[in-house]
Each structure stands twice: as structure tokens, then as C-alpha cells.
């Protein structure tokens, strides 16, 4: 991914979408494998999963806006 010190949008470039999509899928799988007693880990991973999904949605929205304006 881009260097966040040099690029304020480092996580939101279209070329990073596959990485974020894979991260969301793996996190979802891992959450599904956690036992019911692992609430702290589940909460942390759910927040991480939600962030990855939000970034993918932001990338898609930006791509759609760029295509519409072209």
C-alpha cells in the first residue's frame, strides 16, 4: 500500500481494493471460528471487519463518482 506519510488517501486507492476485500473476508472467517467466550477478541475483530468493509465501500463510491464525471 501507499506510504501514509506521503499520501493522505493511502488506504483508499482503487489498486488497494483487493487487499481490503481479502482482509474483510479473512476477518469474517476468523470471527466465525471464535468461540462464544472470546467476546473481547470478537469485538475487536468486528470493528476491524467493519472498517475494511467501509473502506471497500468508499473505494467503490469514489470509483463510481470518477466514472460518472468522466
Residue frames relative to the residue before (quaternion, step in Angstrom):
aa qw qx qy qz dx dy dz
X 1.0000 0.0000 0.0000 0.0000 0.00 0.00 0.00
X 0.6579 -0.5157 0.3762 0.3997 3.53 -1.26 0.29
X 0.5431 -0.5921 0.4898 0.3384 3.52 -1.28 0.42
X 0.3714 -0.7681 0.4752 0.2148 3.59 -0.45 1.18
X 0.5746 0.5766 -0.3872 0.4330 3.61 1.17 -0.35
X 0.7457 0.3789 -0.2041 0.5086 3.57 1.14 -0.59
X 0.7881 0.2489 -0.1061 0.5529 3.56 1.16 -0.55
X 0.3462 -0.7720 0.4968 0.1934 3.58 -0.46 1.17
X 0.7158 0.3885 -0.2341 0.5310 3.59 1.21 -0.40
X 0.1493 0.8632 -0.4773 0.0694 3.59 1.17 0.51
X 0.7495 0.3925 -0.2342 0.4790 3.59 0.93 -0.72
X 0.7098 0.5042 -0.2443 0.4270 3.57 1.21 -0.26
X 0.4145 0.6920 -0.4924 0.3269 3.59 1.15 0.39
X 0.5919 -0.6029 0.4004 0.3547 3.61 -1.00 0.75
X 0.6302 0.5495 -0.3464 0.4253 3.59 1.03 -0.64
X 0.6629 0.4987 -0.3035 0.4688 3.60 1.23 -0.33
X 0.4145 0.7413 -0.4550 0.2676 3.61 1.24 -0.14
X 0.6637 0.5009 -0.3386 0.4404 3.66 0.82 -0.80
X 0.6300 0.5336 -0.3364 0.4530 3.58 1.03 -0.72
X 0.6882 0.4681 -0.2791 0.4788 3.58 0.90 -0.93
X 0.6253 0.5304 -0.3418 0.4591 3.59 1.03 -0.71
X 0.6627 0.4920 -0.3020 0.4770 3.57 0.91 -0.88
X 0.6311 0.5320 -0.3306 0.4576 3.58 0.98 -0.81
X 0.6544 0.5060 -0.3133 0.4664 3.60 0.94 -0.86
X 0.6653 0.5055 -0.3063 0.4561 3.59 0.92 -0.86
X 0.6751 0.4856 -0.2993 0.4678 3.59 0.90 -0.88
X 0.6439 0.5152 -0.3250 0.4630 3.58 0.98 -0.80
X 0.6393 0.5205 -0.3258 0.4629 3.58 0.97 -0.82
X 0.6401 0.5170 -0.3197 0.4699 3.59 0.97 -0.83
X 0.6719 0.4995 -0.2991 0.4577 3.56 0.88 -0.93
X 0.6188 0.5350 -0.3422 0.4624 3.60 0.99 -0.80
X 0.6642 0.5225 -0.2955 0.4456 3.57 0.97 -0.86
X 0.6892 0.4764 -0.2745 0.4719 3.58 1.17 -0.51
X 0.5394 0.6294 -0.4083 0.3823 3.60 1.23 -0.22
X 0.4776 -0.6534 0.5090 0.2930 3.52 -1.11 0.68
X 0.6508 -0.5493 0.3613 0.3797 3.57 -1.23 0.40
X 0.6452 0.5365 -0.3303 0.4322 3.61 1.14 -0.42
X 0.6328 0.5471 -0.3224 0.4431 3.61 1.23 -0.24
X 0.0369 0.8650 -0.4971 0.0564 3.55 0.83 1.07
X 0.6397 0.5291 -0.3367 0.4444 3.61 0.96 -0.78
X 0.6738 0.4815 -0.2907 0.4792 3.56 0.90 -0.92
X 0.6339 0.5384 -0.3239 0.4511 3.57 1.00 -0.84
X 0.6542 0.5134 -0.3077 0.4624 3.59 0.94 -0.89
X 0.6699 0.4989 -0.2942 0.4645 3.58 0.91 -0.93
X 0.6934 0.4708 -0.2780 0.4694 3.56 0.89 -0.93
X 0.6139 0.5409 -0.3568 0.4508 3.59 1.06 -0.66
X 0.6382 0.5127 -0.3222 0.4754 3.59 1.01 -0.79
X 0.6435 0.5129 -0.3104 0.4759 3.58 1.02 -0.80
X 0.6448 0.5156 -0.3053 0.4745 3.59 1.01 -0.85
X 0.6542 0.5131 -0.3074 0.4628 3.58 0.93 -0.90
X 0.6337 0.5245 -0.3253 0.4663 3.60 1.02 -0.79
X 0.6591 0.5065 -0.3148 0.4581 3.58 0.88 -0.90
X 0.6581 0.4975 -0.3123 0.4710 3.59 0.95 -0.82
X 0.6371 0.5252 -0.3261 0.4603 3.59 1.02 -0.79
X 0.6552 0.5048 -0.3146 0.4658 3.60 0.96 -0.82
X 0.6319 0.5142 -0.3333 0.4745 3.61 0.97 -0.80
X 0.6562 0.5025 -0.3094 0.4702 3.59 0.96 -0.86
X 0.6438 0.5155 -0.3196 0.4665 3.61 1.02 -0.79
X 0.6352 0.5164 -0.3259 0.4729 3.58 1.00 -0.82
X 0.6590 0.5061 -0.3046 0.4657 3.59 0.94 -0.90
X 0.6549 0.5120 -0.3118 0.4601 3.58 0.96 -0.86
X 0.6582 0.5000 -0.3097 0.4700 3.58 0.96 -0.84
X 0.6424 0.5187 -0.3223 0.4630 3.58 1.01 -0.79
X 0.6453 0.5182 -0.3145 0.4650 3.58 0.99 -0.83
X 0.6610 0.4960 -0.3096 0.4703 3.59 0.96 -0.85
X 0.6518 0.5129 -0.3208 0.4573 3.59 0.98 -0.79
X 0.6580 0.4979 -0.3082 0.4735 3.59 1.02 -0.76
X 0.6547 0.5203 -0.3116 0.4511 3.59 1.01 -0.77
X 0.7103 0.4513 -0.2632 0.4717 3.58 1.04 -0.72
X 0.5863 0.6024 -0.3639 0.4011 3.58 1.23 -0.27
